[in-house]
Amino acid sequence: MPILIVTHKISPALRSDYIYIIENGKITHAGSPKLLLKSGNLLSKSFEEISHWFKKNEI
């Protein structure tokens, strides 16, 4: 059964089978989390920033 989840958080998105990235009201990227994390898009940049923050703050 397909389920649509709209989120601003990365965690639920990474657990999804397929992601659509919407910027300025348009779909700019679509694919699996694994593929999108390698693509240099909004998701991968956000993930890198969060990872860097956690490493910097030793959390």
PyMOL Python script that loads the backbone (N, CA, C, O; Angstrom):
from pymol import cmd

cmd.read_pdbstr("""\
ATOM      1  N   MET A   1       0.842  -1.169   0.000  1.00  0.00           N
ATOM      2  CA  MET A   1       0.000   0.000   0.000  1.00  0.00           C
ATOM      3  C   MET A   1       0.893   1.241   0.000  1.00  0.00           C
ATOM      4  O   MET A   1       1.688   1.406   0.926  1.00  0.00           O
ATOM      5  N   PRO A   2       0.795   2.106  -0.989  1.00  0.00           N
ATOM      6  CA  PRO A   2       1.574   3.342  -1.012  1.00  0.00           C
ATOM      7  C   PRO A   2       1.133   4.297   0.087  1.00  0.00           C
ATOM      8  O   PRO A   2      -0.056   4.425   0.377  1.00  0.00           O
ATOM      9  N   ILE A   3       2.091   4.952   0.681  1.00  0.00           N
ATOM     10  CA  ILE A   3       1.833   5.962   1.698  1.00  0.00           C
ATOM     11  C   ILE A   3       2.648   7.195   1.345  1.00  0.00           C
ATOM     12  O   ILE A   3       3.828   7.090   1.010  1.00  0.00           O
ATOM     13  N   LEU A   4       2.028   8.352   1.420  1.00  0.00           N
ATOM     14  CA  LEU A   4       2.708   9.611   1.152  1.00  0.00           C
ATOM     15  C   LEU A   4       3.050  10.279   2.480  1.00  0.00           C
ATOM     16  O   LEU A   4       2.176  10.491   3.319  1.00  0.00           O
ATOM     17  N   ILE A   5       4.324  10.608   2.663  1.00  0.00           N
ATOM     18  CA  ILE A   5       4.780  11.305   3.863  1.00  0.00           C
ATOM     19  C   ILE A   5       5.443  12.597   3.411  1.00  0.00           C
ATOM     20  O   ILE A   5       6.331  12.586   2.558  1.00  0.00           O
ATOM     21  N   VAL A   6       5.013  13.695   3.981  1.00  0.00           N
ATOM     22  CA  VAL A   6       5.629  14.993   3.699  1.00  0.00           C
ATOM     23  C   VAL A   6       6.406  15.380   4.952  1.00  0.00           C
ATOM     24  O   VAL A   6       5.837  15.447   6.041  1.00  0.00           O
ATOM     25  N   THR A   7       7.700  15.634   4.801  1.00  0.00           N
ATOM     26  CA  THR A   7       8.524  15.910   5.970  1.00  0.00           C
ATOM     27  C   THR A   7       9.627  16.908   5.655  1.00  0.00           C
ATOM     28  O   THR A   7      10.078  17.029   4.516  1.00  0.00           O
ATOM     29  N   HIS A   8      10.048  17.616   6.692  1.00  0.00           N
ATOM     30  CA  HIS A   8      11.226  18.467   6.604  1.00  0.00           C
ATOM     31  C   HIS A   8      12.401  17.806   7.310  1.00  0.00           C
ATOM     32  O   HIS A   8      13.513  18.333   7.319  1.00  0.00           O
ATOM     33  N   LYS A   9      12.141  16.649   7.897  1.00  0.00           N
ATOM     34  CA  LYS A   9      13.181  15.939   8.631  1.00  0.00           C
ATOM     35  C   LYS A   9      13.810  14.864   7.751  1.00  0.00           C
ATOM     36  O   LYS A   9      13.130  14.227   6.946  1.00  0.00           O
ATOM     37  N   ILE A  10      15.089  14.677   7.912  1.00  0.00           N
ATOM     38  CA  ILE A  10      15.813  13.727   7.076  1.00  0.00           C
ATOM     39  C   ILE A  10      15.545  12.276   7.488  1.00  0.00           C
ATOM     40  O   ILE A  10      15.453  11.400   6.628  1.00  0.00           O
ATOM     41  N   SER A  11      15.421  12.017   8.780  1.00  0.00           N
ATOM     42  CA  SER A  11      15.269  10.655   9.272  1.00  0.00           C
ATOM     43  C   SER A  11      14.116   9.885   8.614  1.00  0.00           C
ATOM     44  O   SER A  11      14.338   8.778   8.124  1.00  0.00           O
ATOM     45  N   PRO A  12      12.890  10.435   8.586  1.00  0.00           N
ATOM     46  CA  PRO A  12      11.807   9.689   7.923  1.00  0.00           C
ATOM     47  C   PRO A  12      12.056   9.508   6.425  1.00  0.00           C
ATOM     48  O   PRO A  12      11.691   8.485   5.845  1.00  0.00           O
ATOM     49  N   ALA A  13      12.675  10.502   5.814  1.00  0.00           N
ATOM     50  CA  ALA A  13      12.947  10.405   4.378  1.00  0.00           C
ATOM     51  C   ALA A  13      13.921   9.268   4.078  1.00  0.00           C
ATOM     52  O   ALA A  13      13.755   8.548   3.093  1.00  0.00           O
ATOM     53  N   LEU A  14      14.930   9.107   4.922  1.00  0.00           N
ATOM     54  CA  LEU A  14      15.933   8.066   4.684  1.00  0.00           C
ATOM     55  C   LEU A  14      15.367   6.663   4.869  1.00  0.00           C
ATOM     56  O   LEU A  14      15.928   5.696   4.354  1.00  0.00           O
ATOM     57  N   ARG A  15      14.263   6.545   5.597  1.00  0.00           N
ATOM     58  CA  ARG A  15      13.636   5.231   5.787  1.00  0.00           C
ATOM     59  C   ARG A  15      12.618   4.917   4.689  1.00  0.00           C
ATOM     60  O   ARG A  15      12.003   3.850   4.704  1.00  0.00           O
ATOM     61  N   SER A  16      12.440   5.815   3.761  1.00  0.00           N
ATOM     62  CA  SER A  16      11.476   5.630   2.679  1.00  0.00           C
ATOM     63  C   SER A  16      12.072   4.798   1.552  1.00  0.00           C
ATOM     64  O   SER A  16      13.289   4.673   1.420  1.00  0.00           O
ATOM     65  N   ASP A  17      11.181   4.235   0.746  1.00  0.00           N
ATOM     66  CA  ASP A  17      11.627   3.484  -0.428  1.00  0.00           C
ATOM     67  C   ASP A  17      11.980   4.409  -1.587  1.00  0.00           C
ATOM     68  O   ASP A  17      12.884   4.124  -2.373  1.00  0.00           O
ATOM     69  N   TYR A  18      11.254   5.520  -1.681  1.00  0.00           N
ATOM     70  CA  TYR A  18      11.419   6.438  -2.799  1.00  0.00           C
ATOM     71  C   TYR A  18      11.158   7.852  -2.304  1.00  0.00           C
ATOM     72  O   TYR A  18      10.253   8.066  -1.496  1.00  0.00           O
ATOM     73  N   ILE A  19      11.926   8.808  -2.769  1.00  0.00           N
ATOM     74  CA  ILE A  19      11.820  10.193  -2.309  1.00  0.00           C
ATOM     75  C   ILE A  19      11.659  11.123  -3.507  1.00  0.00           C
ATOM     76  O   ILE A  19      12.301  10.954  -4.544  1.00  0.00           O
ATOM     77  N   TYR A  20      10.795  12.096  -3.335  1.00  0.00           N
ATOM     78  CA  TYR A  20      10.695  13.214  -4.283  1.00  0.00           C
ATOM     79  C   TYR A  20      11.166  14.451  -3.538  1.00  0.00           C
ATOM     80  O   TYR A  20      10.669  14.748  -2.452  1.00  0.00           O
ATOM     81  N   ILE A  21      12.119  15.176  -4.111  1.00  0.00           N
ATOM     82  CA  ILE A  21      12.578  16.424  -3.519  1.00  0.00           C
ATOM     83  C   ILE A  21      11.890  17.559  -4.268  1.00  0.00           C
ATOM     84  O   ILE A  21      11.998  17.680  -5.488  1.00  0.00           O
ATOM     85  N   ILE A  22      11.184  18.383  -3.506  1.00  0.00           N
ATOM     86  CA  ILE A  22      10.435  19.488  -4.088  1.00  0.00           C
ATOM     87  C   ILE A  22      11.081  20.800  -3.646  1.00  0.00           C
ATOM     88  O   ILE A  22      11.230  21.066  -2.454  1.00  0.00           O
ATOM     89  N   GLU A  23      11.456  21.604  -4.622  1.00  0.00           N
ATOM     90  CA  GLU A  23      12.032  22.921  -4.353  1.00  0.00           C
ATOM     91  C   GLU A  23      11.251  23.957  -5.154  1.00  0.00           C
ATOM     92  O   GLU A  23      11.047  23.803  -6.358  1.00  0.00           O
ATOM     93  N   ASN A  24      10.823  25.002  -4.478  1.00  0.00           N
ATOM     94  CA  ASN A  24      10.050  26.072  -5.125  1.00  0.00           C
ATOM     95  C   ASN A  24       8.824  25.531  -5.861  1.00  0.00           C
ATOM     96  O   ASN A  24       8.467  26.020  -6.933  1.00  0.00           O
ATOM     97  N   GLY A  25       8.182  24.514  -5.271  1.00  0.00           N
ATOM     98  CA  GLY A  25       6.956  23.963  -5.834  1.00  0.00           C
ATOM     99  C   GLY A  25       7.138  23.001  -6.986  1.00  0.00           C
ATOM    100  O   GLY A  25       6.152  22.578  -7.589  1.00  0.00           O
ATOM    101  N   LYS A  26       8.379  22.639  -7.315  1.00  0.00           N
ATOM    102  CA  LYS A  26       8.631  21.721  -8.434  1.00  0.00           C
ATOM    103  C   LYS A  26       9.474  20.545  -7.971  1.00  0.00           C
ATOM    104  O   LYS A  26      10.356  20.703  -7.128  1.00  0.00           O
ATOM    105  N   ILE A  27       9.206  19.368  -8.516  1.00  0.00           N
ATOM    106  CA  ILE A  27      10.013  18.192  -8.210  1.00  0.00           C
ATOM    107  C   ILE A  27      11.358  18.356  -8.919  1.00  0.00           C
ATOM    108  O   ILE A  27      11.422  18.418 -10.146  1.00  0.00           O
ATOM    109  N   THR A  28      12.422  18.426  -8.132  1.00  0.00           N
ATOM    110  CA  THR A  28      13.754  18.628  -8.710  1.00  0.00           C
ATOM    111  C   THR A  28      14.575  17.341  -8.759  1.00  0.00           C
ATOM    112  O   THR A  28      15.464  17.203  -9.600  1.00  0.00           O
ATOM    113  N   HIS A  29      14.279  16.398  -7.862  1.00  0.00           N
ATOM    114  CA  HIS A  29      14.987  15.124  -7.829  1.00  0.00           C
ATOM    115  C   HIS A  29      14.033  14.040  -7.352  1.00  0.00           C
ATOM    116  O   HIS A  29      13.098  14.308  -6.598  1.00  0.00           O
ATOM    117  N   ALA A  30      14.274  12.831  -7.792  1.00  0.00           N
ATOM    118  CA  ALA A  30      13.468  11.696  -7.339  1.00  0.00           C
ATOM    119  C   ALA A  30      14.332  10.447  -7.393  1.00  0.00           C
ATOM    120  O   ALA A  30      15.160  10.281  -8.289  1.00  0.00           O
ATOM    121  N   GLY A  31      14.122   9.566  -6.409  1.00  0.00           N
ATOM    122  CA  GLY A  31      14.864   8.311  -6.400  1.00  0.00           C
ATOM    123  C   GLY A  31      14.938   7.720  -5.015  1.00  0.00           C
ATOM    124  O   GLY A  31      14.311   8.211  -4.077  1.00  0.00           O
ATOM    125  N   SER A  32      15.706   6.667  -4.897  1.00  0.00           N
ATOM    126  CA  SER A  32      15.887   6.013  -3.603  1.00  0.00           C
ATOM    127  C   SER A  32      16.769   6.896  -2.717  1.00  0.00           C
ATOM    128  O   SER A  32      17.543   7.705  -3.228  1.00  0.00           O
ATOM    129  N   PRO A  33      16.658   6.744  -1.396  1.00  0.00           N
ATOM    130  CA  PRO A  33      17.525   7.526  -0.509  1.00  0.00           C
ATOM    131  C   PRO A  33      19.009   7.301  -0.818  1.00  0.00           C
ATOM    132  O   PRO A  33      19.793   8.251  -0.818  1.00  0.00           O
ATOM    133  N   LYS A  34      19.389   6.065  -1.077  1.00  0.00           N
ATOM    134  CA  LYS A  34      20.793   5.734  -1.361  1.00  0.00           C
ATOM    135  C   LYS A  34      21.285   6.487  -2.596  1.00  0.00           C
ATOM    136  O   LYS A  34      22.383   7.043  -2.596  1.00  0.00           O
ATOM    137  N   LEU A  35      20.475   6.501  -3.636  1.00  0.00           N
ATOM    138  CA  LEU A  35      20.839   7.206  -4.870  1.00  0.00           C
ATOM    139  C   LEU A  35      20.909   8.717  -4.639  1.00  0.00           C
ATOM    140  O   LEU A  35      21.853   9.375  -5.075  1.00  0.00           O
ATOM    141  N   LEU A  36      19.911   9.256  -3.956  1.00  0.00           N
ATOM    142  CA  LEU A  36      19.857  10.708  -3.759  1.00  0.00           C
ATOM    143  C   LEU A  36      20.959  11.219  -2.839  1.00  0.00           C
ATOM    144  O   LEU A  36      21.405  12.356  -2.989  1.00  0.00           O
ATOM    145  N   LEU A  37      21.405  10.403  -1.893  1.00  0.00           N
ATOM    146  CA  LEU A  37      22.491  10.834  -1.011  1.00  0.00           C
ATOM    147  C   LEU A  37      23.813  10.964  -1.759  1.00  0.00           C
ATOM    148  O   LEU A  37      24.733  11.624  -1.276  1.00  0.00           O
ATOM    149  N   LYS A  38      23.918  10.349  -2.922  1.00  0.00           N
ATOM    150  CA  LYS A  38      25.144  10.421  -3.726  1.00  0.00           C
ATOM    151  C   LYS A  38      25.069  11.487  -4.819  1.00  0.00           C
ATOM    152  O   LYS A  38      26.030  11.680  -5.562  1.00  0.00           O
ATOM    153  N   SER A  39      23.928  12.180  -4.919  1.00  0.00           N
ATOM    154  CA  SER A  39      23.668  13.028  -6.079  1.00  0.00           C
ATOM    155  C   SER A  39      24.062  14.490  -5.943  1.00  0.00           C
ATOM    156  O   SER A  39      24.006  15.220  -6.932  1.00  0.00           O
ATOM    157  N   GLY A  40      24.460  14.952  -4.759  1.00  0.00           N
ATOM    158  CA  GLY A  40      24.805  16.353  -4.586  1.00  0.00           C
ATOM    159  C   GLY A  40      23.592  17.273  -4.616  1.00  0.00           C
ATOM    160  O   GLY A  40      23.698  18.432  -5.018  1.00  0.00           O
ATOM    161  N   ASN A  41      22.444  16.763  -4.195  1.00  0.00           N
ATOM    162  CA  ASN A  41      21.221  17.562  -4.192  1.00  0.00           C
ATOM    163  C   ASN A  41      20.926  18.081  -2.790  1.00  0.00           C
ATOM    164  O   ASN A  41      21.768  17.983  -1.898  1.00  0.00           O
ATOM    165  N   LEU A  42      19.738  18.630  -2.599  1.00  0.00           N
ATOM    166  CA  LEU A  42      19.345  19.199  -1.312  1.00  0.00           C
ATOM    167  C   LEU A  42      19.423  18.171  -0.185  1.00  0.00           C
ATOM    168  O   LEU A  42      19.882  18.499   0.909  1.00  0.00           O
ATOM    169  N   LEU A  43      18.987  16.944  -0.429  1.00  0.00           N
ATOM    170  CA  LEU A  43      19.021  15.904   0.600  1.00  0.00           C
ATOM    171  C   LEU A  43      20.459  15.586   1.005  1.00  0.00           C
ATOM    172  O   LEU A  43      20.763  15.521   2.196  1.00  0.00           O
ATOM    173  N   SER A  44      21.330  15.390   0.050  1.00  0.00           N
ATOM    174  CA  SER A  44      22.713  15.030   0.374  1.00  0.00           C
ATOM    175  C   SER A  44      23.435  16.177   1.073  1.00  0.00           C
ATOM    176  O   SER A  44      24.225  15.945   1.987  1.00  0.00           O
ATOM    177  N   LYS A  45      23.172  17.403   0.653  1.00  0.00           N
ATOM    178  CA  LYS A  45      23.806  18.560   1.303  1.00  0.00           C
ATOM    179  C   LYS A  45      23.309  18.724   2.737  1.00  0.00           C
ATOM    180  O   LYS A  45      24.096  19.012   3.639  1.00  0.00           O
ATOM    181  N   SER A  46      22.012  18.543   2.948  1.00  0.00           N
ATOM    182  CA  SER A  46      21.452  18.639   4.299  1.00  0.00           C
ATOM    183  C   SER A  46      22.018  17.543   5.191  1.00  0.00           C
ATOM    184  O   SER A  46      22.357  17.795   6.347  1.00  0.00           O
ATOM    185  N   PHE A  47      22.119  16.339   4.664  1.00  0.00           N
ATOM    186  CA  PHE A  47      22.659  15.216   5.430  1.00  0.00           C
ATOM    187  C   PHE A  47      24.113  15.478   5.822  1.00  0.00           C
ATOM    188  O   PHE A  47      24.513  15.193   6.950  1.00  0.00           O
ATOM    189  N   GLU A  48      24.900  16.017   4.897  1.00  0.00           N
ATOM    190  CA  GLU A  48      26.298  16.342   5.185  1.00  0.00           C
ATOM    191  C   GLU A  48      26.397  17.404   6.279  1.00  0.00           C
ATOM    192  O   GLU A  48      27.225  17.287   7.182  1.00  0.00           O
ATOM    193  N   GLU A  49      25.565  18.429   6.204  1.00  0.00           N
ATOM    194  CA  GLU A  49      25.585  19.493   7.217  1.00  0.00           C
ATOM    195  C   GLU A  49      25.228  18.947   8.596  1.00  0.00           C
ATOM    196  O   GLU A  49      25.873  19.288   9.587  1.00  0.00           O
ATOM    197  N   ILE A  50      24.217  18.115   8.660  1.00  0.00           N
ATOM    198  CA  ILE A  50      23.807  17.538   9.943  1.00  0.00           C
ATOM    199  C   ILE A  50      24.897  16.617  10.482  1.00  0.00           C
ATOM    200  O   ILE A  50      25.212  16.662  11.671  1.00  0.00           O
ATOM    201  N   SER A  51      25.468  15.793   9.631  1.00  0.00           N
ATOM    202  CA  SER A  51      26.546  14.892  10.054  1.00  0.00           C
ATOM    203  C   SER A  51      27.733  15.683  10.589  1.00  0.00           C
ATOM    204  O   SER A  51      28.316  15.333  11.614  1.00  0.00           O
ATOM    205  N   HIS A  52      28.081  16.752   9.883  1.00  0.00           N
ATOM    206  CA  HIS A  52      29.199  17.600  10.311  1.00  0.00           C
ATOM    207  C   HIS A  52      28.900  18.232  11.672  1.00  0.00           C
ATOM    208  O   HIS A  52      29.775  18.287  12.535  1.00  0.00           O
ATOM    209  N   TRP A  53      27.670  18.708  11.866  1.00  0.00           N
ATOM    210  CA  TRP A  53      27.282  19.323  13.129  1.00  0.00           C
ATOM    211  C   TRP A  53      27.404  18.332  14.277  1.00  0.00           C
ATOM    212  O   TRP A  53      27.923  18.672  15.341  1.00  0.00           O
ATOM    213  N   PHE A  54      26.921  17.092  14.063  1.00  0.00           N
ATOM    214  CA  PHE A  54      26.997  16.080  15.124  1.00  0.00           C
ATOM    215  C   PHE A  54      28.445  15.731  15.457  1.00  0.00           C
ATOM    216  O   PHE A  54      28.788  15.549  16.625  1.00  0.00           O
ATOM    217  N   LYS A  55      29.294  15.637  14.432  1.00  0.00           N
ATOM    218  CA  LYS A  55      30.705  15.326  14.679  1.00  0.00           C
ATOM    219  C   LYS A  55      31.387  16.471  15.428  1.00  0.00           C
ATOM    220  O   LYS A  55      32.179  16.242  16.342  1.00  0.00           O
ATOM    221  N   LYS A  56      31.074  17.699  15.034  1.00  0.00           N
ATOM    222  CA  LYS A  56      31.663  18.879  15.663  1.00  0.00           C
ATOM    223  C   LYS A  56      31.252  18.981  17.135  1.00  0.00           C
ATOM    224  O   LYS A  56      32.066  19.350  17.981  1.00  0.00           O
ATOM    225  N   ASN A  57      30.009  18.659  17.437  1.00  0.00           N
ATOM    226  CA  ASN A  57      29.485  18.776  18.789  1.00  0.00           C
ATOM    227  C   ASN A  57      29.565  17.475  19.570  1.00  0.00           C
ATOM    228  O   ASN A  57      29.070  17.395  20.694  1.00  0.00           O
ATOM    229  N   GLU A  58      30.175  16.470  18.994  1.00  0.00           N
ATOM    230  CA  GLU A  58      30.403  15.175  19.645  1.00  0.00           C
ATOM    231  C   GLU A  58      29.124  14.603  20.278  1.00  0.00           C
ATOM    232  O   GLU A  58      29.126  14.172  21.431  1.00  0.00           O
ATOM    233  N   ILE A  59      28.070  14.609  19.521  1.00  0.00           N
ATOM    234  CA  ILE A  59      26.791  14.061  20.015  1.00  0.00           C
ATOM    235  C   ILE A  59      26.596  12.678  19.452  1.00  0.00           C
ATOM    236  O   ILE A  59      25.587  12.032  19.737  1.00  0.00           O
TER     237      ILE A  59
END
""", "prot")
cmd.dss("prot")
cmd.show_as("cartoon", "prot")
cmd.util.cbc("prot")
cmd.orient("prot")
